[in-house]
Amino acid sequence: MNCFLGNNGAGKTNLLDAIYYLSMTKSYFGQSDTQSICFGSLLFSLSGYYLFEEALQEHIVCVVEAGGSKNIQRNGKNYTRFSEHLGLLPLVVVSPSDTMLIHSPAEERRRFMNVLLSQMDSIYMSCLQQYNQVLAQRNHCLRQGYYRADLMEALEVQMGVKAAVIYEKRAQICNLLAPLIGKYYGILSGHQEEIALNYKSDLALRPLSVLLEESRQRDRLLHYSTCGVHRDEVVFMMNGHPIRRFGSQGQQKSFLVALKLAQFEIMKQSRGEAPMLLLDDVFDKLDMDRVAHLLELVVQPHFGQIFITDSNKSRIEGVVQELTDEHTFFNITGGICKENKLSR
């Protein structure tokens, strides 16, 4: 357990986002690459060394220039496609910004499923990329008024094949997540709220190629594709009601932490190794009992390397030192990180 302590704005979250970037080739917070460059600078550069249990070492380097140029290397060799890197360095992030998963439009929840599945399943990632490419082609034709029945049919058949795979794998992952979220939510909260996930997709009705054919006239008027897996939704439920409307802040945060722990368990089972776990400002909107339950969980042997940040030095030191001897404390001031004397 690596604990990073510092005031707000010192750079704690920036450090975790750098770790995330080296795994996922982009920022966790959805900002563009150039927005991650410090004001007044021409580029940013990240370099990470990773040592695996088999004594295999990986060196990952990423450089993004203000002009938009982006280069990612693995052991000195450039990637031809950044997607080839996904899954090499698996991780799970718990952050205050996760509230977007509850309160934002469905795109955020689809993004969560995409990140989870892309780290485990290259077939899913390939199908998603190809589906989005063909979707963009169909939408371009609709916007330009370039309509030919044979062309639309060809695009819709391609979309339908990829969408069927995406739908099946999303349905599977939701079925796996639901009981695990319930388990972890109960451990964290000590309450008996009933937790559920409702996965909603157009493909639950009919194959996508059929749905697209039926919607052609409407889509021509609206200039975009009105059905498909790009419109899938996942509704988070508590006691039969949407948690977005009826859950307290503490219940929502407990649900989100449980969701990420469920993600961790699924990824660990799938890959046979524990992902890195990044806990950013984990005390936000959680009482000390729930934080203690969370940390008691993650210090168990089946969890791996953990990075945790907090702005309250005495709070995190007291909790962590009581739970485990396997910890290192770091102080961050003005973006500079130094190990402190409490480390063992």
N, C-alpha and C positions, 0 to 999 in steps of 0.2 A: 504494500500500500504506500503510494507516493503522495504526500499531502503538500499542497502548495498554498501558502498563506500570504495574504497581502491586502492592502486597501482596495476599495473600488477604483477601477481604472489603472491598476498597477500592471496588468497584463496577464492575469491568471487565465481568463477565458481565451485570450489570444494564443496562449501556449497549448491549450487543449485543442483549439481549432487547427493549429499547425499539425498536431498529431493526426487529427481527423483528415486533414488535407493530404497528408502523405499516404493515407490508406485509400481515400475515396477520390482523389485528384480534384477536389473542389471544397469550398467552405461548407461547414455544417449549417451556416445561417442563411444560405441561399443567395448571398451577394455575389456579384460578378467577380471574376479574377482580378480585374484592375481595381476594384473597390477594396481589395485586400492589401493593396500597396500603400505604404505609409505616405502621407502627404509630403510632396517635395522630393520623393524618391523616384528613381527610374525603373526599379524592379523590386521584387522580393525573391529570396532564395531560401529553400528549406532543405535540410539534410538530416537523414535519420539512419541510424544503425540498429538492426534488429537481430538478436541472437535467439535461435530456436533451440529446442531441447536436444536436437540431434547435432548440436554444435555448428549448424549451418548458419552463416551470417549473410544478411541481405543489407545492401546499402542503397537507399532510395534518395534521389535528389530531384527537386522540382524548382524550376526557375520560371517566373512569369514577369514579362516586361510590360511597361506602361503602354506600349503600342499594341499590346494584345498577344504577342508571341508567347507561347507556352511550351515548355520542354520538360519531360519527365524521364528520368533514367533509372534503370535497375542494374546495379553493379557495373556502371559505366556504359551501358547500352541503352539507346533510345527506344522507347516504345513506338511502334507504328500506329497503334490504336490505344488510347488511354483505357478503354474497356478491358484490355488484356490484363490490366493491373488489379482490377477489382477482385477481392476475395483473397489476395495474397496476405494481407495484413488485416484480418477481421477485427471489428470493434463495435461496441455499443455505447451510445452517448445518452446521458440523462442531463437535461439542461432546463433552466427556467423557460427558455423559448419553446419547449415542448408543448406549452399550453396552446400553441397554434394547432396542434393535432386535434384539440377539442373544439376550439372556437373559430378556426379558419374554414374556408370552403373545402370541398372534398379533395381538391388537388393535393393538399398537405397530407391527407391520410393515404392517398395513392402513392405519394412520394415515399412515405414510410414503408409501405409494402414493397415498393420497387427497390429501396435501399437494402431491406432485409433479404429479399429473394436474390438480388443481383450478387450479393456476397456469397451465396451458396450454390447458385444454379446458373451456369453459363448459357444453357438453352433458353431459360426465361429471359435473360438479359438480351440475347440475340433476337428473340422474337419481339421483345418490346421495342428495340431499336428499329427493326424492320417494319413493325406495325406503325410506328410514329412517322417513318419516312413515307410510307404509302398514304397514311392519313393526310400528311402535308400535301402530297400530290393531289389527292381528291379535293381537299379544301381549296387549293389553288385553282383547280378547274372550276369549282363552284363560284369562286369570287370573280374569275375572269369571264364567266358565262360561256366557257368552252365546254360544251356538252355534247358528248357522243355516247350513245347507249353501249356500244361495244367497249369503249374505253372505260366507262364507269363500271361495267360488269367485270372487266379484267381487274380493276383496282379493288373492287369489293370482294372478289374471290380471294385475292391475296390477303386483304385485311382479315377476312373471315378465318383463314387457316391459322394465322398468327394469333388472332384474338381468342380462338378456342384454347390454345395452349396457355395463354395468359390467364384466361378465366379459370381454367382448371387449377392452375398452380396457386392463384390467389384464393380460391375457395379452400384448397387444402391447407394453406398457411393460416387462414382464419379459423378453421376447425382445430388446428393445433394450438393456436394462441389462446382461444377462449378459456379452456379449463386451467391453463397455466396462469393466466391473469387472475382468475378467481382464487387460485391457490395463494399466489403472492399477495394479492390484495388482502386476503384474510390474515396472513402473517403480519403484514405491515400495520393494519388498522385495528385488528382485534374485533372488528364488527362483522355482522352477518349479512351485509348487503349482497344481493344477488347480482353478479356481473355477467354481461353478455356482449357479444359482437354480432351485429347484423350486417352481412355482406349483401349489397344490392348491386345487381348488374343487369343490363339489357339482355345479356346472353342467357339469363335464367329463363327467358321466354322462348326464344327461337335462335337458330344460328344467325351470326351477324350478317352474312351475305344476304339472307332473306330480309332481315330488318332494314338493311341499307337500300335494298331494292324498293321496299315499301315506302321508304322515306325520301326517295329521290326528289319528288316534286317539292316537298316541304324544304328540303336542303337547298334546292336551287333558289328558292325564294329568300331563305335566310343566309345563304352563302357560306354555310359550314355544315359539317357532319353532326347531326343531332343525336346519333346513337353510336354505341361502341364501348369498348373497355376504357377509353379515355374519359368516360363519364361515370365510371364505377364509384360507388360510395360505401364506406364502412361507418356504421353508426354505433357509438359506444353507449351501452345501456347500463343502468343501475336500477334494480328493483322494477324492471319493466318500463322505465322511462329514460329518455336521453339524458346522459350525465351532463351534457352541456347546459341544459336548462335547469336541472333539479339537483345537481351535485354541488356541495359546498367547495370552497377553494381547497380545503384539506382533503376532501374526498377525491376531487379531480386530480390533485397532485399525487395522491396515493395510487390512483388508477394508472396514471402515466408512468410512475416508477414501476408498478407491477407489470405494465405493458412492456417496458424495456427489460425487466428481468426475465419475462417470458421469451422475449426476443433472444436474450443471452442464452437461455437454456436450449432453445431450438437450434441456434447456430452451433452451440457446443456439441449437441448430439449429432448434428449433420456433418460437422467437420472433424469430430474426434479430438478437438482441442479448444481450450477456452479463449474466446475473443478478449481483447483488451477492453476494460470497462472504464469509461470516462464519466466522472460524477462532478458536474459543474454547479457550484453553489447549491449543494444538495439540501441545505437547511432551509432554503426558500420555501415558505408556506407549509413547512412540516414541523410539527411539535417535536420536542426532544424524544418522546417515547417512540414515535414513528422513525425518527432518524436512527435511534439506537437499534430498533428492529432491523432496519435496512443494513446498517453496518455489521450487525451480528450475522446477517445472511452472507454478505460479500466477503467476510474474512474466512469463510469455510474453505476447506482445501480444494474443492472442485472449481472455485473461482481462481482466476489467474492474476495478471498484473492490473493494478487499479491506480488510476490517477484521480485525485479528489481535490477540489479547491474550496476555500472558505475565507471570508474576510474577518472572522472572529477567531483569533489565535487561541485563546484559552478554551473556547468551546470545543474545537476540533481536537486539540491536543488531549484534553481530558477524556473524551470519548474514545479516541483511537488507542491511546496508551493503555486504557483499561481492557480493550478487546484483544489486542495482539502485540507481540514484540516485533513482528515483521513489518516495520514501517520506517519511512524516512521522511523527515520534514524539511521543507524548503521555504525560504522567504523570498518573495518577489517584490522588488521596489523599482519603479521606473523602467519596467521591462527587463530587469536584470535578476536572474535567479541564483540564489546561493543556498547551499545546504546549511541548516542550523544545528546547534549543539545538542538538540533533543534527539537527533537521529541515533538509532542503535545499529 
